[in-house]
Amino acid sequence: MIKLSPSILAADFSRLGEEIKSLEKEKVPYLHVDVMDGHFVPNISVGTPVVECIRKFTDMILDVHLMIENPEKFIGVFAEAGADIINVHFEASENISNTIKLIKSYNKKAAVTLKPKTPFSCVKDILPEIDMLLIMCVEPGFGGQELIESSYKKIKEAYNFIESNQLKTDIEVDGGINFENIGKIIECGANVIVAGTSVFGAENISLAVEKFNCIFNEYEVKK
């Protein structure tokens, strides 16, 4: 099943609760929370207080993407804040297998992210250990970038490996995703779609979600 994970990085924080309720009405399963520390990536975004606040008024799955240095130091606080999926960068962890085990010790789903220049081959050995692989289609840290064309090849490579090894790992994609390229992304094998501007930047969030769902259903029928 193809799932939408709207990124609050593009949300209007003065209306965040209202906008999340709009997503709930459309039965959007995931909410993507980008956490940036100003070191691993140039920007600073939200932290545990925002995750705690969101957790209080929604049952949506909180897909927390840690774009931070030394993520293992913060797994516990984000788990306690209410994250359901904790996503760490392969490039940021000193021992990615230990970090994955730490996430799972809190009974949370574990995900690993690859930057655009990090080859898929780096995570082949750990794919059986994780619930989801996030492939960044832009350089992390900024919204509104255009999708990097080489991302399609990486998504397809990950999908083929997962299928050939009969794994159940989800493939999430993030960055530069819009209604023009979403079809190709799905055809390459992605099944969790992060969209920021295309959802929260739309004039009508509900209509944007409906449009994504129509596209998802079209490709589900083709399978």
N, C-alpha and C positions, 0 to 999 in steps of 0.2 A: 504494500500500500504506500502511495506517495503522500507525504505529509508536509505541511507548511509550518515554518518556524519564523514568524515575523521578528525582526530585530528592533528592539526598543531604542537602539542608537539613533534611529530616524524619527522617533516619536516626539510629540509635543509634551514635554514633561509637566507643563502646567495643566495638561488634560490627560495624563497618563492613565489614571484609573478609568476614566470614561472610554478611552481608546481601547484598553484591554477588555472592557465589558463588551465593546463592539465585536471584538475577536471571539469572545466566549459565545455570543449569540450566533455566530457563524460556525460554531463548533470547531474552531481552529485548535489543534491538539497541543502544539508547542509554542513557547515564548522564548525567543533567543535573547540572552542578556550578555552583552559584550562588556567585559571587565578589562580596563586598560590601566597600566601603572605609570606611564610616562617614561619607562625605561626599556622594557622589551619592545614596546611600540612608542612612537613619539607623543601620542595623545594620552589624556587622562579621562576616564569616564566614571562609571558608577562602582560602588563597592557593596559590602554586605548589608548596610542599612537599607539600600534600595531593594535588594533581594528579599530581605525580611518584610518590608512593606508590601511588596508584590505578593508574597506568599500568603499574607493575611487575608487578601480579598479575591484570590483566584485559585482554582484547582487545576489550572493549566500546567502542563509539564514544563518546568523551568530548565531550559537548556542553557547552562551557564558556561560561557566561553572565556577561559582565563588567558588573556594576552598579557601575562605577567612573568617576571623573572622568579625563579625559585618557587614554582607553583606548589610544591609539596608542603611548604610552610603554611599554606592558606587553605588546604583541602578541608580541614576540620571546620574552620569558621564558615565556609560556604556551605558545607553539608548541614551544619546546624542552622544556618540562615534559611534553608529550605530548598536548595538546589536539588533537582531530581537527576540531572545529567551533569557531570563535571567534566569539562573538556579542557585538556592541557595541550600545549604545543610540544611537539617532539623536540623542537630546537631549544626549548627552555628548561627541560628537565635533565638533571645530571644522570639519573637512572630511571628511564621511562617505565620499565617493568615494575620497579618498586613503587613508583608513583601510581600506577594503575592498581596495584594491590592495595595501596592506601585508600584510594577512592572506594574500592569495593569493600573495604573493611567498615565503611560507613553505610553499607547497603545502598550505595548509589551506582547508577550506570556510569561506566567509564568510556570516555571518548578521547581521541588523539587528533590533533590538527597538524596539517602540513602547510607551510608557507609555499608560495608559487615556485620558488627555486629549489625546494627540497624534493628530491625524487621519491616516487612511490616505493622504490626498492628498500628504502630505509625502514619501512614499517611492516614489511612482509612477515617477519618473524613474530611480531606482536599482535597481528590481526586476530588470531584465535582468542586473545586475552581481552579484547575490547568489544564494546557494544556498538560503537559507531566510529567511523573515520570521517573527519571533516577536511575537505579539500578547499583551501582558500583559492579563489579565482582572481583575487586582487591582493596587493600588499596589505597586510593587516594594519589597522590603526586609523583609517579614514573611510568614511562613507562616500557614496556617490561616484566611485571609480568605475571605469569600464572593464569588463571581463577580459582577462588575458587569454588569448586564443589557445595557447598550449594547454590550458586547463582541460579541454575536452579529451585530449589524449590521456591525461593522467586519470580522469574519471573512468574512462573506458578500461584502462589498464587495471585499475582497482577492481572494477566490476568483474572483469574476466578472471582475475585471481580469486576473488571471493566465490564466484560461481564454480570454478574448476576445483576448488578445495572444499566445496559444500559448507561454507561458513554462513553465519547468519548476521554478519556485520552490516549495519546500515551505512550508506554512503551519503553524507551531508555535504552540501556545497554552499559557499558563501562568497558574495562579492560580485557586483555588477550584473545581477540577475534581473531580467525584465521579461515582458511578454513576447519580445522578439526572439530571445535566445533560450527561453525555458524549454521549448520542445526538444532542441538539440541536446540540452543538458540531461533531460530525462532519457532520451534515446541512448545516451552514453552509459546510463546506469544509475544515476543519482536517484535517491528516493526520499531524502529529507532536504527541503528547499528553504534556505534562509533568504528572506527578502525584507529589506528595510524601506528604502525610498518608494519602492513599487507598492508597498502596503500603506505605511504610515504617511507617506508623502502624497498619497492619492486624495482627490477631492472627497471621495466617499470610500471609507475603509471597507465597508461591507461589500460594495460593488467590486472592489479590487480583489477581495478574498473570493468572491463568487466567480470572478473571471479565472483566477488561479485554479479553483476547484473544477471548473469546467474543462480546463486544459488537462488537469490530472486525470479526470474521469475518462477523457478521450484516449489517453495513453494506457490507462488501466484496461480498457476494453480491447485495445490492440494486442495486449499480452496473451 
